Amino acid sequence: MTMEPVLSFPVAVVAERRPGVTAWAEHVWQVVGVQEEVPPLAPWTRLREDAGRELFFAGAATVTLHRTDTPNYKDNLEAPQPRIWALLRPADTPAGMELVAATVDPGEAEILAENPHDTLEALPLPPGLAALLTAFVAAHHVERQFHKRKRDRADTEALGRRPRGDAPG
């Protein structure tokens, strides 16, 4: 049994908390950046506060690349603006949120978007990560040929009506 080639690397996620604009939301969270290098800070360290807006180092998330997902990575890289998605989820933590995931797979991002309480943001893919993803796709992507299935020929006589004498009785 051969192991599937996998590459994992950490990314730093930066989130912003700002005052809510409705009576139902005290504040709103948004992921505002993903960086290639993880700083030596504890998750949810406040980086800056300005006019009620607070910027936090949300933490480090691990992006894992799988050989079988290269078609999705290739689609992402061929998009006008390649993306990385980061997901925050409400949690019983001092910040009230937790960093759940980061991915460069558009298919995985679509699945992550299903929970309406989560905050999923699509951000520009940093250049170093784009180069890493490009190299991974170049090393592991295999184009799959599309094979159109041939249909079985139908027996046109069997599809016709039965003679009156053959009706079940």
C-alpha positions as CSV (number, residue, x, y, z in Angstrom):
1,M,0.0,0.0,0.0
2,T,1.4,3.4,-1.0
3,M,0.8,6.5,1.0
4,E,-0.8,9.4,-0.7
5,P,1.5,12.4,-1.0
6,V,0.5,15.1,1.5
7,L,1.9,18.4,2.3
8,S,0.9,20.4,5.4
9,F,1.9,23.9,6.3
10,P,0.7,26.4,8.9
11,V,-0.8,29.8,8.1
12,A,-1.5,32.8,10.3
13,V,-5.1,34.1,10.4
14,V,-5.9,37.6,11.3
15,A,-9.5,38.5,12.3
16,E,-11.3,41.8,13.0
17,R,-14.1,42.4,15.5
18,R,-16.2,45.5,14.9
19,P,-19.4,46.9,16.4
20,G,-22.6,45.3,15.0
21,V,-24.9,47.5,12.9
22,T,-28.2,45.8,14.1
23,A,-29.8,45.4,17.5
24,W,-29.3,41.6,17.1
25,A,-25.5,41.7,16.8
26,E,-23.3,43.3,19.5
27,H,-20.3,42.8,17.2
28,V,-19.3,41.2,13.9
29,W,-16.3,39.1,13.1
30,Q,-14.5,39.0,9.8
31,V,-11.3,37.3,8.7
32,V,-9.2,40.0,7.2
33,G,-5.9,38.3,6.4
34,V,-4.0,35.1,6.0
35,Q,-0.2,35.3,6.2
36,E,2.5,32.8,5.3
37,E,4.5,33.1,8.5
38,V,3.0,32.4,11.9
39,P,4.1,34.9,14.6
40,P,5.1,33.7,18.1
41,L,1.8,34.9,19.7
42,A,-0.9,33.2,21.6
43,P,-4.2,32.8,19.6
44,W,-6.6,35.7,20.0
45,T,-3.9,38.2,20.9
46,R,-5.2,41.7,20.2
47,L,-2.9,43.4,17.7
48,R,-4.6,46.8,17.4
49,E,-7.7,48.7,18.5
50,D,-9.0,51.7,16.6
51,A,-12.4,53.4,16.8
52,G,-14.2,50.3,18.2
53,R,-12.5,47.9,15.7
54,E,-10.2,45.3,17.1
55,L,-7.6,43.3,15.1
56,F,-6.6,39.9,16.5
57,F,-4.2,37.2,15.6
58,A,-6.8,34.4,15.5
59,G,-4.2,31.7,15.5
60,A,-2.5,29.3,13.2
61,A,-4.4,26.9,10.9
62,T,-2.9,24.0,9.1
63,V,-3.5,23.8,5.3
64,T,-3.1,20.2,4.1
65,L,-2.7,19.3,0.4
66,H,-3.7,15.9,-0.9
67,R,-2.7,14.5,-4.3
68,T,-6.2,13.4,-5.1
69,D,-7.5,17.0,-4.7
70,T,-5.2,18.6,-7.3
71,P,-8.0,19.2,-9.8
72,N,-9.6,21.6,-7.3
73,Y,-6.3,23.3,-6.5
74,K,-5.7,23.7,-10.3
75,D,-9.1,25.3,-10.7
76,N,-8.2,27.7,-7.8
77,L,-4.9,28.6,-9.3
78,E,-6.5,29.2,-12.7
79,A,-9.1,31.6,-11.3
80,P,-8.6,35.3,-11.9
81,Q,-7.7,35.7,-8.2
82,P,-6.6,32.5,-6.4
83,R,-8.1,32.3,-2.9
84,I,-7.5,30.8,0.5
85,W,-10.6,30.3,2.7
86,A,-10.5,30.7,6.5
87,L,-13.3,29.6,8.9
88,L,-14.3,31.1,12.3
89,R,-17.0,29.5,14.5
90,P,-18.7,30.9,17.5
91,A,-17.3,29.2,20.6
92,D,-17.3,29.3,24.4
93,T,-13.9,31.0,24.5
94,P,-12.8,34.5,25.8
95,A,-12.9,35.8,22.3
96,G,-16.2,34.1,21.6
97,M,-14.8,32.6,18.4
98,E,-12.5,29.8,17.4
99,L,-10.4,29.4,14.3
100,V,-11.6,26.1,12.7
101,A,-9.9,25.7,9.4
102,A,-8.1,27.2,6.4
103,T,-8.1,25.7,2.9
104,V,-7.1,26.3,-0.7
105,D,-9.6,23.8,-2.0
106,P,-12.7,25.5,-3.4
107,G,-14.7,22.2,-3.0
108,E,-13.8,22.0,0.7
109,A,-14.7,25.7,1.1
110,E,-18.1,25.0,-0.3
111,I,-18.7,22.3,2.3
112,L,-17.4,24.6,5.1
113,A,-19.9,27.2,4.0
114,E,-22.9,25.1,4.9
115,N,-23.2,26.2,8.6
116,P,-25.0,29.6,8.7
117,H,-23.4,30.5,12.1
118,D,-19.9,30.2,10.9
119,T,-17.9,33.0,9.3
120,L,-16.1,31.8,6.1
121,E,-14.0,34.4,4.2
122,A,-12.3,34.0,0.9
123,L,-9.0,36.0,0.8
124,P,-6.3,36.4,-1.8
125,L,-3.8,33.6,-1.8
126,P,-0.4,35.0,-0.6
127,P,2.3,34.7,-3.3
128,G,4.5,32.2,-1.4
129,L,1.5,29.9,-0.8
130,A,0.5,30.3,-4.5
131,A,4.1,29.2,-5.5
132,L,3.9,26.2,-3.1
133,L,0.5,25.2,-4.4
134,T,1.7,25.5,-8.0
135,A,4.6,23.3,-7.3
136,F,2.4,20.7,-5.6
137,V,0.0,20.6,-8.5
138,A,2.9,20.4,-11.0
139,A,4.3,17.4,-9.1
140,H,1.1,15.4,-8.5
141,H,-1.7,16.4,-10.9
142,V,-2.7,13.8,-13.5
143,E,-5.2,14.8,-16.1
144,R,-8.1,12.3,-16.3
145,Q,-9.4,11.5,-19.8
146,F,-13.2,11.8,-20.1
147,H,-14.7,8.5,-21.4
148,K,-18.2,8.7,-22.8
149,R,-20.1,5.6,-21.9
150,K,-21.8,3.8,-24.8
151,R,-25.4,3.0,-24.3
152,D,-26.7,-0.5,-24.8
153,R,-28.7,-0.8,-28.0
154,A,-32.4,-1.1,-27.1
155,D,-34.5,-3.9,-28.6
156,T,-37.1,-1.7,-30.4
157,E,-39.5,-4.7,-30.8
158,A,-39.5,-5.2,-27.1
159,L,-40.5,-1.6,-26.5
160,G,-43.6,-1.9,-28.7
161,R,-47.2,-2.8,-27.7
162,R,-48.1,-6.4,-27.1
163,P,-50.6,-8.1,-29.4
164,R,-54.1,-8.2,-27.8
165,G,-54.0,-11.9,-27.3
166,D,-50.9,-11.7,-25.2
167,A,-52.4,-9.4,-22.5
168,P,-52.1,-10.8,-18.9
169,G,-55.3,-12.2,-17.7
